[in-house]
Amino acid sequence: MSHAIQTYAGSADDAMFGRSYAPRGEVAPEIRLPAGWWLVPAVLGGAAGWVALITAVFF
């Protein structure tokens, strides 16, 4: 497999060829949401669903 990569025409010229890794110790940022974060979109989605249903049935 290494021979196949070495004979690729663009591998020698392109500095971004291949997979780039983050430097040691660098990690993706963590997002910490409050414990009940899912309640807000669930309630809003449910309310929007009921409004759409009632609108479709009565109007």
C-alpha atoms as one frame of an Amber mdcrd trajectory, in Angstrom:
protein
   0.000   0.000   0.000   2.834   2.411   0.706   4.144   1.896  -2.831   0.754
   2.894  -4.245   0.734   6.103  -2.226   4.317   6.978  -3.102   3.702   6.587
  -6.830   0.653   8.860  -6.758   1.509  11.895  -8.860   0.066  14.498  -6.514
   1.464  13.153  -3.265   4.922  14.728  -3.564   3.750  18.204  -4.566   0.688
  18.611  -2.358   1.406  19.387   1.297  -2.220  18.665   2.205  -2.165  15.191
   0.621  -3.422  12.501   2.934  -5.135  12.800   6.253  -4.168  15.646   8.529
  -4.168  15.114  12.270  -4.402  17.631  15.062  -1.236  18.297  17.054  -0.750
  16.273  20.244  -2.905  17.514  23.082  -5.310  19.387  20.845  -8.853  18.090
  21.055 -12.232  19.115  19.713 -14.088  21.597  21.921 -16.718  20.136  24.232
 -20.221  21.542  24.342 -21.870  21.091  27.706 -25.605  21.679  27.606 -27.801
  21.943  30.696 -29.494  18.756  31.904 -32.955  19.550  30.529 -31.923  21.112
  27.219 -34.038  18.705  25.196 -37.271  19.911  26.832 -37.312  23.244  25.004
 -37.256  21.871  21.424 -39.593  19.018  22.412 -42.206  21.380  23.853 -41.885
  23.866  20.986 -42.096  21.094  18.407 -45.130  19.585  20.112 -46.887  22.932
  20.312 -46.143  23.639  16.639 -47.459  20.194  15.728 -50.703  20.739  17.618
 -51.155  24.181  16.040 -50.616  22.701  12.571 -53.070  19.859  13.279 -55.775
  22.132  14.665 -55.283  24.584  11.794 -55.591  21.794   9.228 -58.706  20.313
  10.832 -60.700  23.454  11.595 -59.644  25.919   8.899
